[in-house]
């Protein structure tokens, strides 16, 4: 006997393109100073040694998606270097 409780769309995540669209939209709306990019590697198939992107996903994959959406290099630097530095030293 038990109870199975689920939430609608549990476990469903947006794809990389949808996420890049959302981040690019937030940047266009003026939120670039408030964005810090991150990701996780929680499945073995995500590990670089198993053919995944590993910890290189943001710099090696995701930034190219943002650049393709018109995000300039200065803003990419802000998201990956300046904003995290400000957050960690505040």
VMD Tcl script that builds the backbone (N, CA, C; Angstrom):
set m [mol new atoms 270]
animate dup $m
set s [atomselect $m all]
$s set {name element resname resid chain x y z} {
  {N N UNK 1 A 0.846 -1.147 0.000}
  {CA C UNK 1 A 0.000 0.000 0.000}
  {C C UNK 1 A 0.905 1.227 0.000}
  {N N UNK 2 A 0.526 2.215 -0.759}
  {CA C UNK 2 A 1.309 3.435 -0.818}
  {C C UNK 2 A 0.582 4.496 -1.601}
  {N N UNK 3 A 1.228 5.590 -1.727}
  {CA C UNK 3 A 0.635 6.723 -2.422}
  {C C UNK 3 A 1.670 7.282 -3.384}
  {N N UNK 4 A 1.284 7.398 -4.617}
  {CA C UNK 4 A 2.170 7.953 -5.636}
  {C C UNK 4 A 1.744 9.392 -5.913}
  {N N UNK 5 A 2.602 10.326 -5.554}
  {CA C UNK 5 A 2.308 11.735 -5.798}
  {C C UNK 5 A 3.312 12.251 -6.819}
  {N N UNK 6 A 2.816 12.833 -7.882}
  {CA C UNK 6 A 3.693 13.430 -8.886}
  {C C UNK 6 A 3.221 14.843 -9.185}
  {N N UNK 7 A 4.120 15.606 -9.742}
  {CA C UNK 7 A 3.803 16.965 -10.138}
  {C C UNK 7 A 3.793 17.034 -11.656}
  {N N UNK 8 A 2.922 17.829 -12.235}
  {CA C UNK 8 A 2.896 17.945 -13.696}
  {C C UNK 8 A 4.260 18.355 -14.235}
  {N N UNK 9 A 4.685 17.682 -15.267}
  {CA C UNK 9 A 5.954 17.958 -15.949}
  {C C UNK 9 A 7.176 17.748 -15.065}
  {N N UNK 10 A 7.053 16.967 -14.022}
  {CA C UNK 10 A 8.200 16.670 -13.162}
  {C C UNK 10 A 9.280 15.987 -13.993}
  {N N UNK 11 A 10.492 16.459 -13.869}
  {CA C UNK 11 A 11.610 15.878 -14.601}
  {C C UNK 11 A 11.780 16.419 -16.004}
  {N N UNK 12 A 10.894 17.291 -16.437}
  {CA C UNK 12 A 10.998 17.870 -17.773}
  {C C UNK 12 A 11.797 19.166 -17.674}
  {N N UNK 13 A 12.816 19.270 -18.466}
  {CA C UNK 13 A 13.650 20.473 -18.464}
  {C C UNK 13 A 13.700 21.048 -19.875}
  {N N UNK 14 A 13.860 22.351 -19.998}
  {CA C UNK 14 A 13.980 22.934 -21.338}
  {C C UNK 14 A 15.284 22.495 -21.991}
  {N N UNK 15 A 15.295 22.471 -23.307}
  {CA C UNK 15 A 16.503 22.140 -24.044}
  {C C UNK 15 A 17.479 23.304 -24.038}
  {N N UNK 16 A 18.655 23.066 -24.566}
  {CA C UNK 16 A 19.702 24.089 -24.595}
  {C C UNK 16 A 19.236 25.310 -25.390}
  {N N UNK 17 A 18.582 25.089 -26.519}
  {CA C UNK 17 A 18.132 26.216 -27.335}
  {C C UNK 17 A 17.096 27.058 -26.601}
  {N N UNK 18 A 16.164 26.405 -25.914}
  {CA C UNK 18 A 15.154 27.146 -25.150}
  {C C UNK 18 A 15.799 27.938 -24.014}
  {N N UNK 19 A 16.769 27.339 -23.359}
  {CA C UNK 19 A 17.459 28.032 -22.272}
  {C C UNK 19 A 18.245 29.220 -22.815}
  {N N UNK 20 A 18.932 29.031 -23.933}
  {CA C UNK 20 A 19.682 30.135 -24.544}
  {C C UNK 20 A 18.738 31.256 -24.963}
  {N N UNK 21 A 17.578 30.904 -25.497}
  {CA C UNK 21 A 16.585 31.925 -25.856}
  {C C UNK 21 A 16.164 32.721 -24.623}
  {N N UNK 22 A 15.906 32.021 -23.526}
  {CA C UNK 22 A 15.463 32.682 -22.295}
  {C C UNK 22 A 16.546 33.604 -21.741}
  {N N UNK 23 A 17.791 33.134 -21.715}
  {CA C UNK 23 A 18.891 33.956 -21.195}
  {C C UNK 23 A 19.118 35.166 -22.105}
  {N N UNK 24 A 19.114 34.954 -23.417}
  {CA C UNK 24 A 19.292 36.071 -24.353}
  {C C UNK 24 A 18.168 37.092 -24.186}
  {N N UNK 25 A 16.962 36.631 -23.948}
  {CA C UNK 25 A 15.833 37.527 -23.723}
  {C C UNK 25 A 16.033 38.339 -22.442}
  {N N UNK 26 A 16.486 37.694 -21.373}
  {CA C UNK 26 A 16.757 38.411 -20.122}
  {C C UNK 26 A 17.850 39.465 -20.310}
  {N N UNK 27 A 18.859 39.129 -21.101}
  {CA C UNK 27 A 19.926 40.091 -21.395}
  {C C UNK 27 A 19.351 41.280 -22.158}
  {N N UNK 28 A 18.521 41.004 -23.163}
  {CA C UNK 28 A 17.896 42.070 -23.951}
  {C C UNK 28 A 17.011 42.965 -23.087}
  {N N UNK 29 A 16.441 42.403 -22.034}
  {CA C UNK 29 A 15.585 43.169 -21.121}
  {C C UNK 29 A 16.385 43.961 -20.085}
  {N N UNK 30 A 17.728 43.822 -20.118}
  {CA C UNK 30 A 18.573 44.610 -19.234}
  {C C UNK 30 A 19.033 43.921 -17.964}
  {N N UNK 31 A 18.921 42.609 -17.904}
  {CA C UNK 31 A 19.286 41.879 -16.693}
  {C C UNK 31 A 20.691 41.282 -16.714}
  {N N UNK 32 A 21.536 41.665 -17.654}
  {CA C UNK 32 A 22.864 41.043 -17.789}
  {C C UNK 32 A 23.699 41.163 -16.519}
  {N N UNK 33 A 23.534 42.250 -15.770}
  {CA C UNK 33 A 24.308 42.424 -14.537}
  {C C UNK 33 A 23.860 41.490 -13.418}
  {N N UNK 34 A 22.730 40.817 -13.601}
  {CA C UNK 34 A 22.166 39.975 -12.549}
  {C C UNK 34 A 22.213 38.483 -12.881}
  {N N UNK 35 A 22.866 38.119 -13.973}
  {CA C UNK 35 A 22.878 36.721 -14.420}
  {C C UNK 35 A 24.240 36.087 -14.163}
  {N N UNK 36 A 24.229 34.899 -13.573}
  {CA C UNK 36 A 25.415 34.064 -13.419}
  {C C UNK 36 A 25.062 32.711 -14.022}
  {N N UNK 37 A 25.884 32.223 -14.926}
  {CA C UNK 37 A 25.617 30.945 -15.588}
  {C C UNK 37 A 26.203 29.790 -14.788}
  {N N UNK 38 A 25.482 28.683 -14.767}
  {CA C UNK 38 A 25.976 27.481 -14.096}
  {C C UNK 38 A 25.312 26.257 -14.718}
  {N N UNK 39 A 25.778 25.106 -14.335}
  {CA C UNK 39 A 25.156 23.843 -14.736}
  {C C UNK 39 A 25.642 22.762 -13.790}
  {N N UNK 40 A 25.076 21.595 -13.935}
  {CA C UNK 40 A 25.538 20.487 -13.104}
  {C C UNK 40 A 25.857 19.283 -13.978}
  {N N UNK 41 A 26.498 18.331 -13.388}
  {CA C UNK 41 A 26.865 17.091 -14.072}
  {C C UNK 41 A 26.439 15.963 -13.140}
  {N N UNK 42 A 25.171 15.581 -13.238}
  {CA C UNK 42 A 24.636 14.626 -12.275}
  {C C UNK 42 A 24.445 13.219 -12.830}
  {N N UNK 43 A 24.630 13.039 -14.108}
  {CA C UNK 43 A 24.530 11.708 -14.701}
  {C C UNK 43 A 25.883 11.308 -15.278}
  {N N UNK 44 A 26.213 10.036 -15.191}
  {CA C UNK 44 A 27.511 9.584 -15.700}
  {C C UNK 44 A 27.685 9.891 -17.183}
  {N N UNK 45 A 26.603 9.868 -17.950}
  {CA C UNK 45 A 26.733 10.157 -19.378}
  {C C UNK 45 A 27.036 11.636 -19.648}
  {N N UNK 46 A 26.911 12.484 -18.629}
  {CA C UNK 46 A 27.276 13.898 -18.769}
  {C C UNK 46 A 28.770 14.120 -18.558}
  {N N UNK 47 A 29.449 13.170 -17.958}
  {CA C UNK 47 A 30.876 13.299 -17.696}
  {C C UNK 47 A 31.645 13.307 -19.012}
  {N N UNK 48 A 32.689 14.108 -19.098}
  {CA C UNK 48 A 33.497 14.187 -20.313}
  {C C UNK 48 A 34.098 12.830 -20.668}
  {N N UNK 49 A 34.547 12.085 -19.657}
  {CA C UNK 49 A 35.173 10.787 -19.947}
  {C C UNK 49 A 34.173 9.778 -20.503}
  {N N UNK 50 A 32.884 10.068 -20.375}
  {CA C UNK 50 A 31.848 9.182 -20.909}
  {C C UNK 50 A 31.174 9.767 -22.143}
  {N N UNK 51 A 31.798 10.783 -22.745}
  {CA C UNK 51 A 31.277 11.347 -23.984}
  {C C UNK 51 A 30.407 12.579 -23.821}
  {N N UNK 52 A 30.176 13.004 -22.588}
  {CA C UNK 52 A 29.387 14.214 -22.354}
  {C C UNK 52 A 30.251 15.469 -22.409}
  {N N UNK 53 A 29.650 16.587 -22.105}
  {CA C UNK 53 A 30.380 17.861 -22.109}
  {C C UNK 53 A 31.142 18.111 -20.820}
  {N N UNK 54 A 30.816 17.386 -19.769}
  {CA C UNK 54 A 31.481 17.584 -18.489}
  {C C UNK 54 A 31.298 19.003 -17.989}
  {N N UNK 55 A 32.287 19.473 -17.244}
  {CA C UNK 55 A 32.222 20.819 -16.681}
  {C C UNK 55 A 32.467 21.887 -17.730}
  {N N UNK 56 A 32.780 21.506 -18.944}
  {CA C UNK 56 A 33.022 22.465 -20.016}
  {C C UNK 56 A 31.783 22.899 -20.769}
  {N N UNK 57 A 30.603 22.492 -20.324}
  {CA C UNK 57 A 29.385 22.808 -21.070}
  {C C UNK 57 A 29.182 24.308 -21.271}
  {N N UNK 58 A 29.257 25.085 -20.217}
  {CA C UNK 58 A 29.003 26.528 -20.361}
  {C C UNK 58 A 30.035 27.172 -21.284}
  {N N UNK 59 A 31.344 27.051 -21.014}
  {CA C UNK 59 A 32.298 27.750 -21.883}
  {C C UNK 59 A 32.418 27.157 -23.288}
  {N N UNK 60 A 32.254 25.855 -23.423}
  {CA C UNK 60 A 32.486 25.208 -24.717}
  {C C UNK 60 A 31.245 25.038 -25.577}
  {N N UNK 61 A 30.063 25.101 -24.984}
  {CA C UNK 61 A 28.827 24.866 -25.735}
  {C C UNK 61 A 27.847 26.029 -25.587}
  {N N UNK 62 A 27.466 26.336 -24.356}
  {CA C UNK 62 A 26.372 27.277 -24.130}
  {C C UNK 62 A 26.702 28.697 -24.586}
  {N N UNK 63 A 27.938 29.141 -24.400}
  {CA C UNK 63 A 28.294 30.497 -24.823}
  {C C UNK 63 A 28.133 30.679 -26.328}
  {N N UNK 64 A 28.389 29.636 -27.097}
  {CA C UNK 64 A 28.194 29.715 -28.551}
  {C C UNK 64 A 26.718 29.904 -28.896}
  {N N UNK 65 A 25.835 29.271 -28.132}
  {CA C UNK 65 A 24.395 29.465 -28.344}
  {C C UNK 65 A 24.010 30.916 -28.067}
  {N N UNK 66 A 24.568 31.504 -27.017}
  {CA C UNK 66 A 24.266 32.904 -26.711}
  {C C UNK 66 A 24.837 33.827 -27.785}
  {N N UNK 67 A 26.059 33.556 -28.222}
  {CA C UNK 67 A 26.675 34.371 -29.271}
  {C C UNK 67 A 25.849 34.308 -30.555}
  {N N UNK 68 A 25.324 33.138 -30.877}
  {CA C UNK 68 A 24.484 32.983 -32.067}
  {C C UNK 68 A 23.192 33.789 -31.960}
  {N N UNK 69 A 22.825 34.144 -30.741}
  {CA C UNK 69 A 21.619 34.950 -30.513}
  {C C UNK 69 A 21.952 36.433 -30.355}
  {N N UNK 70 A 23.189 36.798 -30.700}
  {CA C UNK 70 A 23.576 38.200 -30.714}
  {C C UNK 70 A 24.177 38.743 -29.437}
  {N N UNK 71 A 24.463 37.882 -28.473}
  {CA C UNK 71 A 25.085 38.344 -27.231}
  {C C UNK 71 A 26.567 38.601 -27.514}
  {N N UNK 72 A 27.034 39.815 -27.229}
  {CA C UNK 72 A 28.411 40.190 -27.563}
  {C C UNK 72 A 29.416 39.660 -26.536}
  {N N UNK 73 A 30.695 39.713 -26.909}
  {CA C UNK 73 A 31.764 39.162 -26.064}
  {C C UNK 73 A 31.866 39.855 -24.710}
  {N N UNK 74 A 31.636 41.163 -24.664}
  {CA C UNK 74 A 31.694 41.871 -23.382}
  {C C UNK 74 A 30.623 41.359 -22.421}
  {N N UNK 75 A 29.445 41.076 -22.945}
  {CA C UNK 75 A 28.366 40.553 -22.098}
  {C C UNK 75 A 28.662 39.122 -21.678}
  {N N UNK 76 A 29.223 38.317 -22.572}
  {CA C UNK 76 A 29.589 36.946 -22.208}
  {C C UNK 76 A 30.624 36.961 -21.088}
  {N N UNK 77 A 31.578 37.874 -21.177}
  {CA C UNK 77 A 32.579 38.013 -20.107}
  {C C UNK 77 A 31.899 38.393 -18.801}
  {N N UNK 78 A 30.941 39.288 -18.881}
  {CA C UNK 78 A 30.214 39.719 -17.685}
  {C C UNK 78 A 29.522 38.522 -17.024}
  {N N UNK 79 A 28.875 37.677 -17.828}
  {CA C UNK 79 A 28.138 36.531 -17.291}
  {C C UNK 79 A 29.061 35.496 -16.655}
  {N N UNK 80 A 30.242 35.310 -17.245}
  {CA C UNK 80 A 31.126 34.223 -16.807}
  {C C UNK 80 A 32.241 34.651 -15.856}
  {N N UNK 81 A 32.604 35.922 -15.871}
  {CA C UNK 81 A 33.741 36.373 -15.061}
  {C C UNK 81 A 33.345 37.494 -14.102}
  {N N UNK 82 A 32.846 38.588 -14.653}
  {CA C UNK 82 A 32.586 39.775 -13.827}
  {C C UNK 82 A 31.486 39.551 -12.793}
  {N N UNK 83 A 30.345 39.018 -13.218}
  {CA C UNK 83 A 29.235 38.808 -12.272}
  {C C UNK 83 A 29.588 37.804 -11.174}
  {N N UNK 84 A 30.174 36.643 -11.515}
  {CA C UNK 84 A 30.553 35.721 -10.435}
  {C C UNK 84 A 31.585 36.335 -9.482}
  {N N UNK 85 A 32.545 37.088 -10.023}
  {CA C UNK 85 A 33.556 37.721 -9.162}
  {C C UNK 85 A 32.898 38.706 -8.205}
  {N N UNK 86 A 31.966 39.488 -8.718}
  {CA C UNK 86 A 31.267 40.452 -7.864}
  {C C UNK 86 A 30.451 39.729 -6.797}
  {N N UNK 87 A 29.803 38.654 -7.171}
  {CA C UNK 87 A 28.995 37.871 -6.237}
  {C C UNK 87 A 29.860 37.270 -5.126}
  {N N UNK 88 A 31.013 36.748 -5.492}
  {CA C UNK 88 A 31.872 36.067 -4.524}
  {C C UNK 88 A 32.679 37.015 -3.647}
  {N N UNK 89 A 32.785 38.270 -4.042}
  {CA C UNK 89 A 33.556 39.224 -3.244}
  {C C UNK 89 A 32.676 40.254 -2.538}
  {N N UNK 90 A 31.380 40.108 -2.657}
  {CA C UNK 90 A 30.454 41.073 -2.019}
  {C C UNK 90 A 30.378 40.843 -0.525}
}
mol reanalyze $m
mol bondsrecalc $m
mol representation Tube
mol addrep $m
